[in-house]
Amino acid sequence: MVCGGLLVAQSSPGGSAHGAESGGSSQVLDGENAEGGPRTDLGSRLVNELGASRTAGNWTAADGKPVVAVTDADAADAVSRAGARAKRVRFSMDQLKSATETLRSAPRVAGTAWMVDPKSNKVMVLGDSSVSTSDWSKMKDMAEPMADEVNMQRTTGTFTTKTNGAAPIFTNGSRCSAGFNVTNGQTGFILTAGHCGPPGTPWFQDTAGKTSIGTTVQTNFPGNDFSLVRYDNTKLSRNSVLDAGNSQQVKITNAADPTVGQEVFRSGATSGLRSGKVTGLNATVNYPEGSVSGLIQTTVCAEPGDSGGPLFVGNTALGVTSGGSGDCTKGGVTFFQPVTKAMTALGVTIPGTRIGDAGGGTADNSAIASGTQAAQDDATSLDGIMERARAFGPGLWIIAGGVVGFAISLRPRRRRYNSYYSPGW
């Protein structure tokens, strides 16, 4: 649904973001949970402990309670004793994954996607408007022996990674939104979508290619959908503080995996800041260019030009925009590459953290606001030291595909996102 060039915008008063020059007096919005980091998810832990033969995934209920799908009474009792809610289901995750492997072994049909939906205890198979009646009929015939485990649905729009959006940074006529600034401890990079360009792709701040940003040095697409753009312009900041508009910034401090049912936020060049729910994990999408697996499926809308932009909650990085269908007028389905998998494969992490701290945990949905300064971020990191040396450079800044912000919380001391972001985002 997106891609082609990294999102860049002209500097405005009091803003700092991916690639931004250091300086300014923007407030940094710093969010973490009461324990000082991402909260270990009870539902995910119980699924791991009980195993895939006795469980079928987990999700967060509307009241915030973790729910675990289980196949037997003993597993249900264990879940209840641990403080979560158990739901008895017919099929285990092993059985549902077997169904997805059957789908994967069949001839690939572009415009289809599937993922395990733990709430319905089924494999959801989607076919977009580009799938012919004949191909859809063949897929239904193939799924017929698994009819109790599979739910077939048609969806509007088309699953695509292509873009014709409006990010003012280009490479050979295409563009993407930047995802997150990352580092290997020595060099600064932008983590974005893999379909944005192969290794060697140069990125610029203008259509004429006069002002360089950097060069794509690693790409994984299809199969996965992530790439690494090395900063070649030494005047650009590489810290983890991103511009959130209205002279406010959000500091990314860690990366984690979301849970089904969790409310999340996405930002991109075209549609700005949007929210929605995680509806599935480990999704497979058959784009025209090839299949991508292991994706996060959400109800967050996205439009052309948003590709590669960040998915997040609080101060936690979750994913980069891969593709999907629909738009922000009618809604749709959007898929994201998990950043934990991407950063592990690439050997990078969020600036100011150590290699190996990138993820593996589950994202907390709470965030606390505080008024620290952007200069406090990465004070002892190599990237932070380099930024201070070039603190008063030119006034162009690169937005990392938009915004990292605060997530919804019910605690009185915490505020909702609309307290911090303009309604126009």
C-alpha positions, 0 to 999 in steps of 0.5 A, spaced: 500 500 500 505 504 500 512 505 498 517 508 494 521 514 498 522 516 505 518 521 508 521 528 509 518 535 510 521 542 511 523 544 518 518 548 522 519 551 529 520 546 534 520 540 531 525 534 531 524 527 528 528 522 524 533 525 520 532 532 524 538 537 525 539 537 533 536 543 537 530 546 538 525 546 545 520 541 543 517 537 549 519 530 549 513 526 551 516 520 555 512 514 556 513 507 560 509 503 564 509 503 572 515 498 572 519 502 567 519 498 561 514 494 556 510 489 561 510 482 560 504 479 557 500 474 561 496 471 555 503 470 551 506 467 557 501 462 558 500 460 551 508 459 551 507 455 557 501 451 556 504 449 548 500 450 541 497 443 542 493 445 548 492 453 546 490 457 540 492 464 541 491 469 546 488 476 545 486 482 549 478 483 551 475 490 551 475 490 558 483 490 558 483 482 561 488 477 557 484 472 554 487 465 552 484 460 547 484 453 550 482 446 548 481 442 555 479 443 562 486 443 565 488 448 561 482 453 562 484 452 570 491 454 569 489 460 565 484 462 570 489 461 576 494 465 573 489 471 573 487 471 565 480 469 562 480 462 559 475 461 552 474 453 550 475 452 543 475 446 538 482 447 534 489 448 537 494 452 534 497 446 532 491 444 528 490 451 525 497 452 523 497 446 519 491 449 515 495 455 514 501 450 511 496 447 506 494 454 504 501 455 503 503 449 499 498 451 494 499 455 488 500 462 490 494 467 488 496 474 488 491 478 492 489 473 497 491 473 505 490 469 511 492 469 518 489 465 524 484 469 528 484 466 535 477 470 537 473 465 532 478 459 532 479 459 525 484 461 519 481 467 516 482 467 508 481 474 504 481 475 497 481 482 494 477 485 488 483 483 484 482 475 485 478 472 479 472 468 480 475 462 478 481 463 482 477 464 488 473 458 487 479 454 486 481 456 493 474 454 496 475 447 493 482 447 496 479 449 503 473 445 503 476 439 507 478 444 512 471 447 512 470 447 520 477 451 521 477 456 515 473 462 514 473 465 507 471 472 505 472 477 500 474 484 501 474 490 497 480 494 494 487 490 493 492 488 497 498 492 494 505 495 496 505 500 490 504 507 492 502 514 488 502 518 494 505 524 496 512 524 500 517 529 498 523 525 498 524 520 492 528 515 488 527 514 481 520 516 482 518 512 488 518 514 495 516 511 502 515 513 509 521 512 514 519 507 519 524 508 525 531 510 526 536 504 528 543 503 530 548 497 530 552 501 535 557 505 530 552 507 524 545 510 524 540 507 519 532 508 517 528 502 518 523 502 513 519 497 508 523 492 504 519 493 498 521 500 498 527 499 494 533 494 493 540 495 496 544 500 492 537 505 492 539 512 493 534 516 497 534 524 496 530 530 500 528 532 493 525 530 486 532 533 483 536 528 487 540 534 490 540 533 497 542 526 499 539 522 505 542 515 505 543 509 501 539 502 502 544 497 504 540 491 506 533 489 503 528 483 505 522 482 500 518 478 499 518 473 504 519 479 509 518 486 508 524 490 511 530 494 509 535 498 512 537 505 509 544 508 511 545 515 513 550 518 508 548 525 510 552 527 516 548 533 518 542 529 519 540 526 526 540 519 528 536 519 535 530 516 537 526 522 538 520 523 533 516 529 531 509 529 533 507 535 531 505 541 535 512 542 537 511 535 541 516 529 540 515 522 542 521 518 544 522 511 542 525 507 548 524 499 546 521 495 541 516 489 542 510 485 539 503 487 540 497 482 542 491 481 538 485 486 540 490 491 542 489 498 540 495 501 536 497 507 532 500 508 525 503 514 522 505 516 515 506 521 509 499 521 507 494 520 512 498 522 518 496 519 525 491 513 525 489 508 530 486 501 530 486 494 533 490 488 532 486 483 529 491 478 527 499 476 528 503 471 523 499 473 517 501 471 510 499 476 504 500 474 497 502 481 494 503 481 486 511 481 487 510 475 492 508 472 498 510 476 505 509 472 512 509 473 519 505 480 518 501 484 523 494 485 521 490 491 523 484 495 522 488 501 522 487 505 515 493 507 510 493 510 504 498 511 498 505 514 501 504 511 508 508 505 506 514 504 511 511 508 516 511 506 524 506 502 528 507 503 535 504 504 542 506 509 547 514 509 547 514 502 543 516 500 536 511 495 533 512 495 526 513 498 519 507 499 514 507 493 509 501 494 505 494 492 505 487 494 502 482 500 502 483 507 505 482 512 510 475 514 508 472 507 507 477 503 512 480 497 510 486 492 512 493 494 513 499 489 514 505 491 518 512 487 518 514 486 526 520 490 528 523 485 533 524 480 527 527 485 522 532 488 528 534 481 530 535 479 523 539 486 521 543 486 528 540 493 529 536 496 535 533 503 537 538 508 539 540 508 546 539 501 547 544 495 547 544 490 541 539 484 543 534 489 547 530 490 541 524 486 542 521 479 544 517 482 549 510 484 548 508 492 548 504 495 554 498 499 552 500 505 557 504 511 557 506 517 562 507 524 559 513 528 562 516 534 560 524 532 559 528 535 553 530 532 546 537 533 548 536 528 554 535 522 549 541 518 547 546 522 552 551 517 552 550 514 546 555 515 540 549 517 536 547 522 541 554 525 541 555 526 534 548 529 534 551 534 539 557 536 535 552 538 529 547 541 533 546 547 529 546 545 522 541 546 516 533 546 518 531 541 513 528 535 517 526 528 516 519 525 519 520 518 520 513 516 516 510 521 521 509 520 529 510 516 535 505 517 541 502 515 547 497 509 547 490 509 551 490 508 558 485 508 564 489 511 569 487 518 571 494 520 571 495 518 564 492 522 558 489 520 551 492 521 544 487 526 543 490 530 548 497 531 545 495 531 537 492 536 533 485 533 530 488 534 523 493 529 523 
